[in-house]
Amino acid sequence: MQQISIIGNLGANARIVDVNGSKFITFRVAVTEKRKQGETTNSETTWYSCTYNRAESAVINYLVTGQQVFVQGKPSYRLYDSAVHRCKMLDVSISVDRLELVGNVKSTEQTNDEDKPF
């Protein structure tokens, strides 16, 4: 069995989707790796599409844009033609088994810019 573990930031607020009567939380996580070469720093961002089958969980209130998360689960891969980049692209999706909030916890209920603890 394959497992993947990532730590990254949400690109947008998570949402609940209904597929044939089953509800899931879906969100996208960006993982940016920075490499320093001499005085230049290069960065590369990889996006992961995540599906979490616990739609009844209150965690959705904390899965907001910019929130850092730890995700672990089973990966799946899909090759597709990108009209934007005019080349083949690889989509990596994760069926999430484990989800943890990392760093400062944000919430959709926050009314100011201060981060409050979880």
C-alpha positions in Angstrom: 0.0 0.0 0.0 1.3 3.5 -0.9 1.1 6.3 1.7 2.0 9.9 1.2 2.6 12.6 3.9 2.7 16.3 3.2 2.7 19.6 5.1 1.4 22.6 3.1 -1.0 25.4 3.0 -4.6 25.4 1.8 -5.1 27.3 -1.5 -8.8 28.0 -0.8 -11.4 27.3 1.8 -12.4 23.6 1.9 -15.9 22.7 0.8 -18.3 19.8 1.2 -19.3 17.9 -1.9 -22.0 15.3 -2.3 -21.3 12.4 -4.6 -24.2 9.9 -5.0 -25.4 10.6 -1.4 -22.0 10.4 0.2 -20.5 13.6 1.5 -16.8 14.5 1.5 -14.6 17.5 2.4 -12.4 18.5 -0.5 -9.5 21.0 -0.5 -6.2 21.7 -2.3 -2.9 21.9 -0.5 0.2 23.7 -1.9 3.6 22.4 -0.9 6.5 24.8 -1.7 10.1 23.6 -1.7 12.8 26.2 -1.7 16.4 25.6 -2.8 19.3 27.9 -2.4 21.8 27.9 -5.2 24.5 30.4 -4.4 22.8 33.7 -3.8 19.7 32.7 -5.7 16.7 31.0 -4.1 14.5 28.9 -6.4 11.1 27.6 -5.3 8.8 25.0 -6.8 5.2 24.5 -5.7 3.3 21.2 -6.1 -0.5 21.1 -5.6 -2.4 18.2 -4.2 -6.1 17.6 -4.4 -7.4 16.1 -1.2 -10.6 14.3 -0.3 -11.5 13.6 3.4 -14.5 11.4 4.0 -15.4 12.9 7.4 -17.8 15.6 6.2 -19.6 15.6 9.5 -16.4 16.8 11.2 -16.2 20.3 12.6 -12.7 20.6 11.1 -14.2 22.2 8.0 -14.5 25.4 10.0 -10.7 25.5 10.2 -9.8 24.5 6.7 -9.5 28.0 5.3 -7.2 29.7 2.8 -3.6 29.8 4.1 -4.1 27.3 7.0 -1.1 25.0 7.2 -2.0 21.3 7.5 -0.4 17.9 7.8 -2.1 15.4 5.4 -1.5 11.6 5.2 -3.3 9.2 3.0 -3.4 7.1 -0.2 -2.2 8.9 -3.4 -3.6 8.5 -6.8 -2.3 9.9 -10.0 -3.9 11.2 -13.3 -2.1 12.3 -16.4 -3.9 15.0 -18.4 -3.3 17.5 -21.3 -3.2 21.1 -20.0 -4.6 23.6 -22.4 -3.0 26.4 -20.4 0.6 25.0 -20.3 0.2 23.1 -23.6 1.8 20.0 -22.3 1.0 16.9 -20.3 0.5 17.5 -16.5 0.3 15.1 -13.5 -2.5 15.5 -11.0 -1.8 14.1 -7.6 -4.9 13.3 -5.4 -4.9 12.1 -1.8 -7.6 10.1 -0.1 -6.9 11.5 3.4 -6.7 9.1 6.3 -5.1 11.6 8.8 -5.5 15.4 8.9 -3.9 17.7 11.4 -3.9 21.5 11.7 -0.3 22.9 11.9 0.9 26.3 13.1 -1.5 29.1 13.9 -5.1 27.8 13.5 -7.5 30.0 11.5 -11.2 29.7 11.4 -14.1 30.9 9.3 -15.6 32.3 12.5 -12.8 34.8 13.0 -13.8 38.4 12.6 -10.4 40.0 12.9 -6.9 39.3 11.6 -5.6 37.7 14.9 -5.0 34.0 15.0 -6.6 32.2 17.9 -5.3 28.9 19.3 -7.1 25.7 18.5 
